[in-house]
């Protein structure tokens, strides 16, 4: 029997979002690593496309993860399409240990639509991702 390696947090998060039709671009240190940088980073930064149609799928995707607000795990936070529509940038922890930043806007670059023309598509865990 061939054992498959465990998914990295980046592979896991990308798979969940891709499976729910969420459009996103990997940014930050993980993007640097995908492009060959030797920089080591453990958090995952994803810039996502903000649309009302995606918000519902986005909320459904995030509901499959064990999310808490980073630095405020004790606060009750309802993660649904309405909450996602009201906010833009979120800093979470998944399973109490994996940092995940979901960014609707990157200062000073802009939104997903601003980044997209400069993004490269790569395969992450068998899923195409920008």
C-alpha positions, 0 to 999 in steps of 0.5 A: 500500500502506498502512503500519501503524504499529509496535506500542508496547510496551504494545500488544504486551504487551497483545496477547500476554497477551490472545491467551493468555487472561491477565486483566490490568489496565494500571496505573501511568503507562501507565494514567494516559496511557490516561486522558488524563494528560500524564505520560510513562512508558516502562515498562509495569505490568500487574496480572495475575489469579493463578490456577492455570489462568491460570499455564500460559497466562501462562507460554506467553504470556511465552515468546513474549517475549524476557524477562530479569530487569531488573537481573539479565539474566545470571541463568538464570531458568526462566519456567514455570507453577511459577515464576509460581506461586511468585512474585508480582511480576516486573520484566522487560526485553523485548528488552533495552530495554522495562521490563515489570512484572508485578504480582500484588499492588499495595501498598497496593491489593491484587490483580487482584480488588481492582482490577477493580471500579474498572477501565475497559475500553479498547481497546489495539491493537484488544484490549479491556483493563482 
